[in-house]
Amino acid sequence: MKKRKAAVAAPISTYKDSHNSALIQADTQKVRKAIVLELLKGGMQATAMALNVMIGANDARRWMTEVRRRTKDYIVRTYPLWDRRVVYRLEKIRQDHNLFSGQEDTHHE
């Protein structure tokens, strides 16, 4: 009798790499990475394979680790797919709410 592994629910179950699988037209890899970073900041979602195709490299997961460390206003979110791929997306950090804002202080008086 085989034991079943628990299924991981993927919020993006119908993701296709073909949506983002074209090489970005730029002269250098550095420029392509800058363009892809701006696309991610604009709401694009991509797997490591799609990022590799767009950038023209084979180190997208390492590059996303670098993006996590260097990007201050965004958080890198990852979502697992059913086939063990991961979708990367950037989410802007909301800075309008904090514990010590005057607006929240007036509600508790």
C-alpha positions in Angstrom: 0.0 0.0 0.0 1.4 3.4 -1.0 1.1 6.4 1.2 -0.1 9.6 -0.5 1.8 12.8 0.0 -0.2 15.8 1.1 -1.1 18.0 -1.9 0.1 21.6 -1.9 -2.6 24.0 -3.1 -1.3 26.3 -5.7 -3.1 29.6 -6.1 -2.0 29.8 -9.8 -2.9 26.3 -11.0 -3.1 27.2 -14.7 0.2 29.1 -15.0 1.9 28.7 -18.4 5.5 29.4 -19.0 4.6 30.3 -22.6 3.1 33.6 -21.4 6.6 34.9 -20.6 8.9 32.9 -22.8 10.5 35.3 -25.1 14.0 36.7 -24.9 14.0 40.4 -23.9 15.5 42.4 -26.8 18.5 44.2 -25.2 22.2 44.3 -25.9 23.5 42.9 -22.5 22.3 40.6 -19.8 22.5 43.4 -17.3 20.0 45.5 -19.2 17.7 42.5 -19.7 17.7 41.8 -16.0 16.9 45.5 -15.3 14.0 45.3 -17.8 12.7 42.0 -16.2 12.9 43.5 -12.7 10.8 46.5 -13.8 8.3 44.0 -15.4 8.1 42.1 -12.1 7.6 45.3 -10.2 4.7 46.1 -12.6 2.9 42.9 -11.7 4.4 40.2 -14.0 4.6 36.7 -12.6 7.1 34.2 -13.9 8.7 30.9 -13.1 12.5 30.4 -13.0 12.4 28.8 -16.5 10.5 31.7 -18.0 13.0 34.2 -16.3 15.9 32.2 -17.7 14.4 32.5 -21.2 13.7 36.3 -20.8 17.1 37.0 -19.4 19.0 34.6 -21.6 20.8 32.9 -18.8 20.5 29.8 -16.5 20.7 31.4 -13.1 17.2 32.9 -12.5 16.8 31.3 -9.0 20.2 32.8 -7.9 19.2 36.1 -9.4 15.9 36.1 -7.5 17.8 35.5 -4.3 19.9 38.6 -5.2 16.7 40.6 -5.9 15.4 39.6 -2.5 18.5 41.0 -0.8 18.8 44.2 -2.9 15.2 45.3 -3.4 14.0 47.5 -0.5 10.4 48.4 -1.4 9.3 45.0 -2.6 9.0 41.5 -1.2 9.6 38.5 -3.5 6.6 36.2 -3.1 6.8 32.6 -4.3 3.8 30.3 -5.1 4.3 26.6 -5.7 2.6 24.9 -8.6 1.4 21.3 -8.7 4.4 20.2 -10.8 6.9 21.5 -8.3 7.7 24.7 -10.2 7.5 28.0 -8.4 6.0 31.3 -9.6 7.8 34.4 -8.5 6.2 37.8 -8.2 7.1 41.1 -6.5 4.7 42.7 -4.0 5.1 46.3 -3.0 5.6 46.9 0.8 2.8 49.1 2.1 4.3 51.8 4.2 1.2 53.9 4.9 0.3 51.9 8.0 2.5 51.6 11.0 2.1 51.1 14.7 3.0 54.7 15.6 1.1 56.7 13.0 -1.0 59.5 14.4 -4.1 58.3 12.5 -4.2 55.0 14.4 -3.5 56.8 17.7 -6.7 58.8 17.4 -8.9 55.7 17.1 -7.8 54.4 20.5 -8.4 57.5 22.6 
